Amino acid sequence: MDFLLKNFLYNFKNLRWAKGRRETYLCYVVKRRDSATSCSLDFGYLRNQPLYEVDDLRDAFKTLGL
């Protein structure tokens, strides 16, 4: 079980640069469905991106006076 946990944390840790680790892709299609036929308005994919670092958020809140 310890191996599985270490393997999971290695592959799915929130890192700014995670080369060689798992990457997540979200594919999407935006369709208009206000009639009997639907037409595709947009499609594409998003690749995983790191969350903001705590220090970056703290600086942004200070800048905004929050």
OpenMM code with the backbone's topology and positions (N, CA, C; nanometers):
from openmm import Vec3, app, unit

residues = "MET ASP PHE LEU LEU LYS ASN PHE LEU TYR ASN PHE LYS ASN LEU ARG TRP ALA LYS GLY ARG ARG GLU THR TYR LEU CYS TYR VAL VAL LYS ARG ARG ASP SER ALA THR SER CYS SER LEU ASP PHE GLY TYR LEU ARG ASN GLN PRO LEU TYR GLU VAL ASP ASP LEU ARG ASP ALA PHE LYS THR LEU GLY LEU".split()
positions = [
    Vec3(0.0821, -0.1199, 0.0000),
    Vec3(0.0000, 0.0000, 0.0000),
    Vec3(0.0858, 0.1253, 0.0000),
    Vec3(0.1978, 0.1208, 0.0693),
    Vec3(0.2872, 0.2356, 0.0748),
    Vec3(0.3382, 0.2713, -0.0649),
    Vec3(0.3667, 0.1708, -0.1468),
    Vec3(0.4127, 0.1941, -0.2835),
    Vec3(0.3062, 0.2666, -0.3648),
    Vec3(0.1803, 0.2247, -0.3516),
    Vec3(0.0719, 0.2884, -0.4262),
    Vec3(0.0562, 0.4347, -0.3876),
    Vec3(0.0655, 0.4644, -0.2594),
    Vec3(0.0534, 0.6022, -0.2143),
    Vec3(0.1676, 0.6876, -0.2681),
    Vec3(0.2898, 0.6376, -0.2601),
    Vec3(0.4050, 0.7121, -0.3119),
    Vec3(0.3931, 0.7332, -0.4626),
    Vec3(0.3489, 0.6309, -0.5336),
    Vec3(0.3313, 0.6407, -0.6779),
    Vec3(0.2240, 0.7442, -0.7126),
    Vec3(0.1134, 0.7433, -0.6400),
    Vec3(0.0066, 0.8397, -0.6639),
    Vec3(0.0558, 0.9816, -0.6388),
    Vec3(0.1217, 1.0036, -0.5265),
    Vec3(0.1699, 1.1374, -0.4933),
    Vec3(0.2745, 1.1864, -0.5928),
    Vec3(0.3572, 1.0966, -0.6430),
    Vec3(0.4575, 1.1353, -0.7424),
    Vec3(0.3912, 1.1833, -0.8711),
    Vec3(0.2896, 1.1122, -0.9163),
    Vec3(0.2281, 1.1423, -1.0453),
    Vec3(0.1242, 1.2529, -1.0409),
    Vec3(0.0637, 1.2781, -0.9266),
    Vec3(-0.0459, 1.3737, -0.9219),
    Vec3(-0.0227, 1.4884, -0.8246),
    Vec3(0.0997, 1.5146, -0.7874),
    Vec3(0.1309, 1.6265, -0.6994),
    Vec3(0.1143, 1.7569, -0.7769),
    Vec3(0.0639, 1.8606, -0.7111),
    Vec3(0.0419, 1.9891, -0.7760),
    Vec3(0.1745, 2.0641, -0.7858),
    Vec3(0.2406, 2.0513, -0.8997),
    Vec3(0.3689, 2.1163, -0.9224),
    Vec3(0.3578, 2.2133, -1.0389),
    Vec3(0.4349, 2.3198, -1.0321),
    Vec3(0.4348, 2.4152, -1.1429),
    Vec3(0.4902, 2.3489, -1.2694),
    Vec3(0.5993, 2.2772, -1.2587),
    Vec3(0.6591, 2.2061, -1.3714),
    Vec3(0.6648, 2.0583, -1.3357),
    Vec3(0.5854, 1.9769, -1.4010),
    Vec3(0.5776, 1.8346, -1.3670),
    Vec3(0.6139, 1.7486, -1.4876),
    Vec3(0.7284, 1.7770, -1.5483),
    Vec3(0.7708, 1.6988, -1.6646),
    Vec3(0.7915, 1.5531, -1.6251),
    Vec3(0.7465, 1.4638, -1.7104),
    Vec3(0.7618, 1.3220, -1.6848),
    Vec3(0.6552, 1.2656, -1.5938),
    Vec3(0.5651, 1.3492, -1.5505),
    Vec3(0.4569, 1.3016, -1.4641),
    Vec3(0.3270, 1.3038, -1.5422),
    Vec3(0.2233, 1.2597, -1.4795),
    Vec3(0.0941, 1.2519, -1.5472),
    Vec3(0.0472, 1.3904, -1.5890),
    Vec3(-0.0159, 1.3960, -1.7037),
    Vec3(-0.0779, 1.5192, -1.7485),
    Vec3(-0.2257, 1.4915, -1.7691),
    Vec3(-0.3062, 1.5892, -1.7384),
    Vec3(-0.4505, 1.5755, -1.7493),
    Vec3(-0.5004, 1.6644, -1.8623),
    Vec3(-0.5845, 1.6104, -1.9464),
    Vec3(-0.6434, 1.6859, -2.0556),
    Vec3(-0.7951, 1.6813, -2.0410),
    Vec3(-0.8591, 1.7942, -2.0638),
    Vec3(-1.0043, 1.8013, -2.0645),
    Vec3(-1.0463, 1.8422, -2.2047),
    Vec3(-1.1107, 1.7516, -2.2760),
    Vec3(-1.1605, 1.7813, -2.4104),
    Vec3(-1.3032, 1.8327, -2.3984),
    Vec3(-1.3375, 1.9315, -2.4820),
    Vec3(-1.4719, 1.9875, -2.4729),
    Vec3(-1.5263, 2.0201, -2.6114),
    Vec3(-1.6585, 2.0175, -2.6196),
    Vec3(-1.7313, 2.0598, -2.7386),
    Vec3(-1.8474, 2.1449, -2.6897),
    Vec3(-1.8615, 2.2644, -2.7454),
    Vec3(-1.9725, 2.3531, -2.7103),
    Vec3(-2.0705, 2.3494, -2.8262),
    Vec3(-2.1952, 2.3094, -2.7955),
    Vec3(-2.2971, 2.2988, -2.8994),
    Vec3(-2.4152, 2.3882, -2.8668),
    Vec3(-2.4781, 2.4373, -2.9694),
    Vec3(-2.6006, 2.5160, -2.9543),
    Vec3(-2.7174, 2.4220, -2.9778),
    Vec3(-2.8084, 2.4167, -2.8807),
    Vec3(-2.9201, 2.3227, -2.8909),
    Vec3(-3.0531, 2.3933, -2.8695),
    Vec3(-3.0800, 2.4965, -2.9453),
    Vec3(-3.2079, 2.5648, -2.9299),
    Vec3(-3.3054, 2.5290, -3.0421),
    Vec3(-3.2722, 2.4265, -3.1196),
    Vec3(-3.3630, 2.3780, -3.2235),
    Vec3(-3.3481, 2.2254, -3.2328),
    Vec3(-3.4119, 2.1682, -3.3314),
    Vec3(-3.4052, 2.0228, -3.3472),
    Vec3(-3.2638, 1.9766, -3.3822),
    Vec3(-3.1888, 2.0617, -3.4480),
    Vec3(-3.0508, 2.0266, -3.4827),
    Vec3(-2.9552, 2.1071, -3.3954),
    Vec3(-2.8437, 2.0491, -3.3668),
    Vec3(-2.7437, 2.1204, -3.2873),
    Vec3(-2.6209, 2.1465, -3.3737),
    Vec3(-2.5636, 2.2630, -3.3577),
    Vec3(-2.4426, 2.2931, -3.4332),
    Vec3(-2.3278, 2.3183, -3.3357),
    Vec3(-2.2107, 2.2773, -3.3761),
    Vec3(-2.0931, 2.2921, -3.2917),
    Vec3(-2.0405, 2.4349, -3.3026),
    Vec3(-2.0302, 2.5039, -3.1885),
    Vec3(-1.9811, 2.6408, -3.1864),
    Vec3(-1.8320, 2.6473, -3.1565),
    Vec3(-1.7834, 2.5557, -3.0770),
    Vec3(-1.6428, 2.5582, -3.0386),
    Vec3(-1.6025, 2.4201, -2.9891),
    Vec3(-1.4766, 2.3897, -3.0014),
    Vec3(-1.4233, 2.2649, -2.9485),
    Vec3(-1.2752, 2.2847, -2.9205),
    Vec3(-1.2214, 2.1974, -2.8402),
    Vec3(-1.0793, 2.2074, -2.8089),
    Vec3(-1.0440, 2.1248, -2.6878),
    Vec3(-0.9342, 2.1623, -2.6266),
    Vec3(-0.8910, 2.0913, -2.5066),
    Vec3(-0.8173, 2.1877, -2.4152),
    Vec3(-0.8171, 2.1527, -2.2891),
    Vec3(-0.7419, 2.2256, -2.1880),
    Vec3(-0.6443, 2.1280, -2.1253),
    Vec3(-0.5222, 2.1712, -2.1058),
    Vec3(-0.4223, 2.0862, -2.0412),
    Vec3(-0.4050, 2.1314, -1.8974),
    Vec3(-0.3680, 2.0384, -1.8114),
    Vec3(-0.3561, 2.0714, -1.6700),
    Vec3(-0.2635, 2.1908, -1.6503),
    Vec3(-0.3010, 2.2756, -1.5553),
    Vec3(-0.2213, 2.3914, -1.5195),
    Vec3(-0.2123, 2.3957, -1.3685),
    Vec3(-0.1005, 2.4398, -1.3162),
    Vec3(-0.0854, 2.4426, -1.1704),
    Vec3(-0.1740, 2.5484, -1.1076),
    Vec3(-0.2127, 2.5229, -0.9859),
    Vec3(-0.2854, 2.6230, -0.9097),
    Vec3(-0.1891, 2.7325, -0.8690),
    Vec3(-0.2438, 2.8435, -0.8274),
    Vec3(-0.1590, 2.9530, -0.7815),
    Vec3(-0.0863, 2.9125, -0.6541),
    Vec3(0.0346, 2.9589, -0.6406),
    Vec3(0.1086, 2.9385, -0.5177),
    Vec3(0.0490, 3.0286, -0.4102),
    Vec3(0.0583, 2.9885, -0.2862),
    Vec3(0.0017, 3.0649, -0.1751),
    Vec3(0.0611, 3.2049, -0.1707),
    Vec3(0.1910, 3.2170, -0.1937),
    Vec3(0.2548, 3.3485, -0.1901),
    Vec3(0.2015, 3.4396, -0.2998),
    Vec3(0.1738, 3.3842, -0.4177),
    Vec3(0.1183, 3.4639, -0.5264),
    Vec3(-0.0191, 3.5176, -0.4894),
    Vec3(-0.1022, 3.4331, -0.4278),
    Vec3(-0.2353, 3.4769, -0.3864),
    Vec3(-0.2268, 3.5822, -0.2772),
    Vec3(-0.1369, 3.5620, -0.1830),
    Vec3(-0.1199, 3.6570, -0.0735),
    Vec3(-0.0800, 3.7939, -0.1288),
    Vec3(0.0122, 3.7969, -0.2233),
    Vec3(0.0547, 3.9228, -0.2846),
    Vec3(-0.0596, 3.9887, -0.3608),
    Vec3(-0.1396, 3.9087, -0.4302),
    Vec3(-0.2527, 3.9638, -0.5047),
    Vec3(-0.3551, 4.0254, -0.4104),
    Vec3(-0.3838, 3.9585, -0.2979),
    Vec3(-0.4784, 4.0132, -0.2013),
    Vec3(-0.4261, 4.1424, -0.1402),
    Vec3(-0.2963, 4.1488, -0.1122),
    Vec3(-0.2377, 4.2716, -0.0571),
    Vec3(-0.2489, 4.3854, -0.1573),
    Vec3(-0.2242, 4.3559, -0.2842),
    Vec3(-0.2333, 4.4574, -0.3886),
    Vec3(-0.3751, 4.5116, -0.3991),
    Vec3(-0.4734, 4.4236, -0.3836),
    Vec3(-0.6138, 4.4648, -0.3918),
    Vec3(-0.6643, 4.5260, -0.2618),
    Vec3(-0.5833, 4.5215, -0.1582),
    Vec3(-0.6246, 4.5771, -0.0296),
    Vec3(-0.7201, 4.4877, 0.0462),
    Vec3(-0.7149, 4.3598, 0.0212),
    Vec3(-0.8051, 4.2655, 0.0891),
    Vec3(-0.7357, 4.1980, 0.2049),
] * unit.nanometer
topology = app.Topology()
chain = topology.addChain("A")
for resn in residues:
    res = topology.addResidue(resn, chain)
    for name in ("N", "CA", "C"):
        topology.addAtom(name, app.Element.getBySymbol(name[0]), res)
